[in-house]
């Protein structure tokens, strides 16, 4: 389904400072799509996205892709801290955690896949450069949430997902630990794209990043602990991520 321009469009955008190399997926976290659309078109709100995808699959275009929409906030991915300048933001209508975290309807996900694939093609964005808001802002955000069907996007070539297979040596660690295992985990997470320094210390930032990683790749248990399963998944995702 082609995107429908909204009239008036969102006024909340400015000039990009870099080329598009990332796609960030969000949920709206509001009761209705209409409420989210109104907020992103409100100049006082100072938030926006390039697109919004309704539950029935309708796609609304709010900001031109050559402009910098204000969707990611304070964030980082792959060492870039002005994520808005290098990304296209897609808001997906869903009440989020504040409204029971509803399932994402199939027509909506099909529309998200089609839109993501089109943006990827236009800008040469690879699958490993499609991220969630919680990935780029793990200290602040938890969307699009643990119910978002990342494996479905990966099967369509619009994201990455680790396949079962032999695990690398496990680097399990826990909050509060200071060790070489922690540094190795941090280095792998940073190589995937997360904003994290390899400082050997399993502090609050590392725990938040682990939670974000689990929310996306191991949603059955999100506890911020790099248990053997999580450590193995980190290694597998790292293997799917080309060097920057």
C-alpha positions as CSV (number, residue, x, y, z in Angstrom):
1,X,0.0,0.0,0.0
2,X,1.6,3.3,-1.0
3,X,2.1,6.0,1.6
4,X,-0.6,8.7,1.7
5,X,0.7,12.3,2.4
6,X,-1.1,13.9,5.3
7,X,-2.3,17.5,4.9
8,X,-0.9,19.4,6.6
9,X,2.3,17.4,7.0
10,X,4.3,17.5,10.2
11,X,6.2,20.8,10.7
12,X,8.7,19.0,13.0
13,X,11.8,18.5,10.9
14,X,15.0,20.2,9.9
15,X,18.0,19.7,7.6
16,X,19.9,16.4,7.7
17,X,23.6,16.4,8.5
18,X,24.3,13.0,6.9
19,X,23.0,10.5,4.4
20,X,20.3,7.9,5.3
21,X,22.0,4.7,6.5
22,X,19.6,3.5,9.3
23,X,15.9,2.7,9.8
24,X,14.4,3.0,13.3
25,X,11.1,1.4,14.1
26,X,8.9,2.7,17.0
27,X,5.5,2.1,18.4
28,X,3.3,5.1,18.9
29,X,2.4,4.3,22.5
30,X,-0.9,6.1,22.3
31,X,-4.5,4.9,22.4
32,X,-5.2,5.6,18.7
33,X,-3.5,6.3,15.5
34,X,-5.4,9.5,15.2
35,X,-4.0,10.7,18.5
36,X,-0.5,9.8,17.4
37,X,-1.0,11.5,14.0
38,X,-2.2,14.7,15.7
39,X,0.7,14.7,18.1
40,X,3.3,14.4,15.3
41,X,1.6,17.3,13.4
42,X,1.6,19.5,16.5
43,X,4.4,22.1,16.4
44,X,4.4,22.4,20.2
45,X,5.1,18.6,20.6
46,X,8.4,18.9,18.6
47,X,8.2,15.2,17.7
48,X,7.6,13.5,14.3
49,X,8.5,10.6,12.1
50,X,8.8,10.1,8.4
51,X,6.0,7.5,8.3
52,X,3.2,6.1,10.5
53,X,1.7,2.7,9.8
54,X,-1.9,2.1,11.0
55,X,-3.2,-1.2,12.3
56,X,-5.1,-1.8,9.1
57,X,-1.9,-1.3,7.0
58,X,-2.5,2.3,5.9
59,X,0.8,4.2,5.6
60,X,0.9,8.0,6.3
61,X,3.8,10.1,5.1
62,X,4.6,13.0,7.5
63,X,8.1,14.2,6.7
64,X,10.0,13.9,3.4
65,X,12.9,11.4,3.6
66,X,15.4,14.0,2.7
67,X,14.6,15.9,5.9
68,X,15.6,15.1,9.5
69,X,12.5,14.0,11.4
70,X,12.5,14.3,15.2
71,X,11.8,10.7,16.2
72,X,14.9,9.2,18.0
73,X,15.8,11.8,20.6
74,X,19.0,11.2,22.6
75,X,20.3,8.1,21.0
76,X,23.3,6.3,19.5
77,X,23.9,3.6,16.9
78,X,27.2,2.5,15.4
79,X,29.0,5.4,17.1
80,X,26.6,8.0,15.6
81,X,25.0,10.2,18.2
82,X,22.8,12.2,15.8
83,X,20.6,9.3,14.9
84,X,17.9,11.5,13.5
85,X,20.3,12.8,10.8
86,X,21.1,9.3,9.4
87,X,17.8,7.6,9.9
88,X,14.3,7.2,8.6
89,X,11.8,6.9,11.4
90,X,8.7,4.7,11.1
91,X,6.0,4.9,13.8
92,X,3.8,1.8,14.1
93,X,0.4,2.3,15.7
94,X,0.3,0.3,18.9
95,X,-0.8,1.3,22.4
96,X,2.5,0.0,23.8
97,X,3.2,-0.9,27.4
98,X,1.0,1.8,28.7
99,X,-2.0,0.3,27.0
100,X,-1.4,-3.4,27.4
101,X,1.1,-3.9,24.5
102,X,-1.4,-5.3,22.0
103,X,-0.3,-7.8,19.3
104,X,0.7,-6.3,16.0
105,X,-2.0,-7.2,13.3
106,X,-0.8,-9.1,10.3
107,X,-1.9,-6.4,7.7
108,X,0.1,-3.8,9.7
109,X,3.3,-5.9,9.7
110,X,2.9,-6.6,6.0
111,X,2.8,-2.9,5.4
112,X,5.8,-2.3,7.7
113,X,7.8,-4.9,5.7
114,X,6.8,-3.3,2.4
115,X,7.7,0.2,3.6
116,X,10.9,-0.9,5.2
117,X,12.0,-2.8,2.1
118,X,11.2,0.3,-0.1
119,X,13.3,2.6,2.2
120,X,16.1,0.1,2.3
121,X,16.2,0.0,-1.5
122,X,16.0,3.8,-1.9
123,X,19.0,4.4,0.4
124,X,21.0,1.2,0.3
125,X,20.3,0.4,3.9
126,X,21.4,-3.2,4.8
127,X,19.3,-5.5,7.0
128,X,21.6,-5.1,10.0
129,X,20.9,-1.4,9.9
130,X,17.2,-1.8,10.8
131,X,16.9,-1.2,14.5
132,X,14.3,-0.6,17.2
133,X,13.9,2.6,19.3
134,X,15.0,0.6,22.3
135,X,18.2,-0.4,20.5
136,X,19.3,3.2,19.8
137,X,18.0,4.6,23.2
138,X,18.2,1.7,25.7
139,X,18.4,3.9,28.7
140,X,15.1,5.6,27.8
141,X,13.0,3.5,25.5
142,X,11.4,0.0,25.3
143,X,9.6,0.2,21.9
144,X,8.6,-1.4,19.6
145,X,8.5,-3.9,22.4
146,X,8.9,-7.6,23.0
147,X,5.8,-8.5,20.9
148,X,7.2,-6.9,17.8
149,X,7.8,-9.8,15.2
150,X,11.5,-9.3,14.4
151,X,11.8,-12.8,13.0
152,X,9.0,-12.0,10.5
153,X,10.9,-9.0,9.3
154,X,14.2,-10.9,9.1
155,X,12.5,-13.6,7.0
156,X,11.5,-10.8,4.6
157,X,15.1,-9.5,4.5
158,X,14.3,-6.4,6.5
159,X,16.2,-7.2,9.7
160,X,18.7,-9.8,11.1
161,X,17.9,-12.7,13.3
162,X,20.3,-15.3,14.8
163,X,19.8,-18.8,13.5
164,X,20.3,-21.8,15.8
165,X,23.8,-23.3,15.5
166,X,27.0,-24.1,17.4
167,X,27.7,-21.5,20.0
168,X,30.9,-19.6,20.5
169,X,32.6,-19.9,23.9
170,X,30.1,-18.4,26.3
171,X,30.9,-15.1,28.1
172,X,28.2,-15.2,30.7
173,X,28.3,-12.3,33.2
174,X,26.1,-10.5,35.7
175,X,25.5,-7.0,36.9
176,X,28.2,-5.6,39.1
177,X,30.9,-7.8,37.6
178,X,34.2,-6.4,36.4
179,X,36.1,-8.8,34.1
180,X,37.5,-9.5,30.7
181,X,34.3,-11.4,29.9
182,X,32.3,-8.2,30.5
183,X,34.7,-6.3,28.2
184,X,34.3,-8.9,25.5
185,X,30.5,-8.8,25.7
186,X,30.6,-5.0,25.6
187,X,32.8,-5.1,22.6
188,X,30.5,-7.4,20.7
189,X,27.4,-5.3,21.6
190,X,29.2,-2.2,20.4
191,X,30.2,-4.0,17.2
192,X,26.5,-4.8,16.6
193,X,25.8,-1.1,17.0
194,X,24.8,-0.4,20.6
195,X,26.2,2.7,22.3
196,X,28.4,1.0,24.8
197,X,32.0,1.5,25.9
198,X,34.1,-1.7,26.5
199,X,35.3,-0.7,30.0
200,X,35.1,-4.1,31.8
201,X,32.4,-2.9,34.2
202,X,28.9,-4.4,34.1
203,X,27.2,-1.2,35.3
204,X,23.8,0.4,34.7
205,X,24.5,1.2,31.0
206,X,25.6,-2.3,30.2
207,X,22.6,-3.7,32.0
208,X,20.2,-1.4,30.0
209,X,21.8,-2.5,26.7
210,X,21.5,-6.2,27.7
211,X,17.8,-5.6,28.4
212,X,17.4,-3.9,25.0
213,X,19.2,-6.8,23.3
214,X,17.0,-9.3,25.1
215,X,13.8,-7.4,24.3
216,X,14.6,-7.8,20.7
217,X,16.4,-11.2,20.5
218,X,15.3,-13.1,23.6
219,X,11.9,-11.5,24.6
220,X,10.8,-14.5,26.7
221,X,13.0,-13.2,29.6
222,X,14.2,-9.6,29.8
223,X,16.2,-9.3,33.0
224,X,19.5,-7.5,32.0
225,X,21.6,-10.5,32.9
226,X,24.0,-11.9,30.4
227,X,23.2,-15.5,31.1
228,X,24.7,-18.2,28.9
229,X,21.8,-18.1,26.5
230,X,22.0,-14.3,26.1
231,X,25.8,-14.4,25.8
232,X,25.5,-17.0,23.0
233,X,22.9,-14.9,21.2
234,X,25.1,-11.8,21.4
235,X,27.9,-13.8,19.7
236,X,25.6,-15.0,17.0
237,X,24.2,-11.5,16.2
238,X,27.7,-10.2,16.2
239,X,28.6,-12.7,13.6
240,X,25.7,-11.4,11.4
241,X,27.0,-7.8,11.6
242,X,29.6,-6.8,9.1
243,X,32.5,-4.7,10.3
244,X,31.7,-1.0,10.2
